Amino acid sequence: MKTFGFQDETEVLNFVDDKENKIEFIRIIFPDILGRAMNFTIPTSEFETALREGKGFDGSSVEGFCRIEESDLFIVPDPKTFRVLPWVYENNNFSWREGIIFGDIFTPDKEHFLGDSRYLLKEVLKKTKDIGEMFVGPEMEFFIFPNKKEAKLTDEGGYLYGGLYGELRKSIQLFLKEIGIACDCDHHEAAPSQHEIDIKYSDALSMADSVMLAKYIIKRVAAKSGLFASFMPKPITKVNGSGMHLHISLWTPPTHHPPASRAPTAGLCGVPEICESKFGVKKVSGAGVGGFLRSNEKKEKK
């Protein structure tokens, strides 16, 4: 059964309407301003209307979105982001599968909602299109705890050795693979109970979606095992925190390798001129800041 890579509304609707696929619900997902996954589900009978007219929700109840008098928002799903979640749901002798989909958020005036970070990312990518396509590869770090109320260390592993839950990381990779998200590697991180899964690079917008889905799946797989996956940056004092390193590259068409005549010139510290002119990255001279950095003997030794 196809679970990702849908091209348009017609293909998605035909797939959902096929009873053999057992898709009963569609989960519509979007980030709040803190990057947390907000989602709600609709029955497949409402899906075609949602694709064409959008589905309303209370924006004032989403932290940081809008005031109560501006609460009416609606999201229009993007059929190209449709995926089938990689498991079968079961409850009360029923079994079913769900699709999951991202979309664009609008105000009642049919204007893009400016708190929609996915829309803002698309606007930024439009502005940088003339200099190349941005690709991103993230390293996702997280802790595994016994439950959501207790930040208790569950192993004594370290960076690339020991620890528990290696099989859990593998199952997460396999679930991600089923929905079209490829991984580079997984390993135990530096702190006890800390883990990392690296996602193979992709274009920035697709990766933004993939990271949200990866967090969703990591948390669910951990919960199914009676555990809790935390992406908090510093859940335990005096223990290494978690981050998300991003490997960012700018690719120029059509070969994804700039010809010699267009190749950026590296400046001081290896910063290409294109980064200065387009992204505000500044070259820094070691000699210019040396006096400040070596303001005392201890800093000199460092």
Residue pairs with C-beta under 8 A, 6 or more apart in sequence:
1 21
1 84
2 15
2 84
3 83
3 84
3 86
3 178
3 179
3 180
4 82
4 83
4 84
4 179
4 180
5 180
6 12
6 15
6 79
6 80
6 82
7 79
7 80
8 79
8 80
9 51
9 79
11 79
12 51
12 79
12 82
12 99
13 47
13 48
13 51
15 21
15 23
16 23
16 26
16 44
16 47
16 99
17 44
21 84
21 97
22 88
22 95
22 96
22 97
23 44
23 84
23 96
23 97
23 98
23 99
24 43
24 44
24 96
24 97
24 98
25 41
25 42
25 43
25 44
25 96
25 98
25 99
26 41
26 42
26 43
26 44
26 46
26 47
26 50
26 77
26 98
26 99
26 100
26 101
27 39
27 40
27 41
27 85
27 98
27 99
27 100
27 101
28 39
28 40
28 41
28 42
28 50
28 55
28 75
28 77
28 100
28 101
28 102
28 103
29 37
29 38
29 39
29 100
29 101
29 102
29 212
29 213
29 216
30 37
30 38
30 39
30 75
30 102
30 103
30 105
30 116
30 118
31 37
31 38
31 117
31 118
31 212
32 38
32 62
32 63
32 64
32 65
33 63
33 64
33 65
33 115
33 117
34 63
34 64
35 117
35 212
37 212
37 215
37 216
38 62
39 100
40 55
40 57
41 98
42 50
42 55
46 55
47 77
50 76
50 77
51 76
51 77
51 79
53 74
53 76
54 74
54 75
54 76
54 77
54 103
54 106
55 74
55 75
55 77
56 72
56 73
56 74
57 73
57 74
57 75
58 71
58 72
58 73
59 65
59 66
59 70
59 71
59 72
59 73
59 113
59 115
60 66
60 67
60 68
60 70
60 71
61 71
64 115
65 73
65 113
65 115
66 73
66 113
66 115
70 107
72 107
72 108
73 105
73 106
73 107
73 108
73 113
74 105
74 106
74 108
75 103
75 104
75 105
75 106
76 103
76 104
76 106
77 101
77 102
77 103
78 101
78 102
78 103
78 104
79 101
81 101
81 102
81 103
81 209
82 99
82 100
82 101
83 99
83 100
83 101
83 179
83 180
83 213
84 97
84 98
84 99
84 100
84 179
85 97
85 98
85 99
85 100
85 179
86 175
86 178
86 179
86 217
87 97
87 175
88 95
88 96
88 97
89 95
89 96
89 97
89 98
100 213
100 216
102 118
102 209
102 212
104 112
104 116
104 118
104 119
105 112
105 113
105 115
105 116
105 119
106 112
106 113
107 113
112 119
113 119
114 120
118 205
118 208
118 209
121 204
121 205
121 208
122 205
125 134
125 204
125 205
128 134
128 250
128 278
131 250
131 252
131 274
131 278
132 250
132 251
132 252
132 253
133 203
133 250
133 251
133 252
133 253
134 203
134 204
134 248
134 249
134 250
134 251
135 201
135 202
135 203
135 204
135 207
135 248
135 249
135 250
135 251
136 201
136 202
136 203
136 204
136 207
136 246
136 247
136 248
136 249
137 184
137 198
137 199
137 200
137 201
137 202
137 207
137 246
137 247
138 198
138 199
138 207
138 211
138 244
138 245
138 246
138 247
139 196
139 198
139 244
139 245
139 246
139 247
140 196
140 197
140 198
140 199
140 211
140 214
140 215
140 218
140 231
140 244
141 189
141 194
141 195
141 196
141 231
141 242
141 243
141 244
142 194
142 195
142 196
142 218
142 229
142 230
142 231
142 242
143 151
143 191
143 193
143 194
143 195
143 229
143 230
143 232
143 235
143 236
143 242
144 154
144 164
144 165
144 168
144 193
144 195
144 222
144 227
144 228
144 229
144 230
145 151
145 152
145 154
145 193
145 227
145 228
145 229
145 230
145 235
146 152
146 154
146 227
146 228
147 227
147 228
148 228
148 230
151 230
151 235
151 236
153 192
153 193
153 236
153 239
154 164
154 165
154 192
154 193
154 227
155 162
155 163
155 164
155 165
155 188
155 192
155 193
156 162
156 163
156 192
157 163
157 164
157 188
157 192
157 193
158 188
158 190
158 191
158 192
159 187
159 188
159 189
159 190
160 187
160 188
161 188
162 188
163 188
163 192
163 193
163 195
165 195
165 227
166 186
166 188
168 221
168 222
168 225
168 227
169 186
169 187
169 195
169 197
170 186
171 221
172 186
172 197
172 214
172 217
172 218
172 221
173 183
173 186
173 197
175 217
175 221
176 182
176 183
176 199
176 213
176 214
176 217
177 183
179 213
179 217
181 199
181 210
181 213
181 214
182 199
182 200
183 197
183 198
183 199
183 200
184 198
184 199
184 200
185 197
185 198
186 195
186 196
186 197
186 198
187 195
187 196
188 194
188 195
188 196
189 195
189 196
189 240
189 242
190 240
191 236
191 239
191 240
191 241
192 239
194 240
194 242
197 214
197 218
199 207
199 210
199 211
199 214
201 207
201 247
201 249
202 210
211 244
215 231
218 229
219 228
219 229
221 229
222 228
222 229
223 229
230 242
231 242
232 242
233 241
233 242
233 243
234 241
234 242
235 241
235 242
250 274
252 258
252 262
258 264
264 272
264 273
264 274
264 275
265 272
265 273
266 272
266 273
267 273
267 276
267 283
268 283
268 284
268 285
269 283
269 284
269 286
271 281
271 282
271 283
275 281
276 282
276 283
293 299
294 300
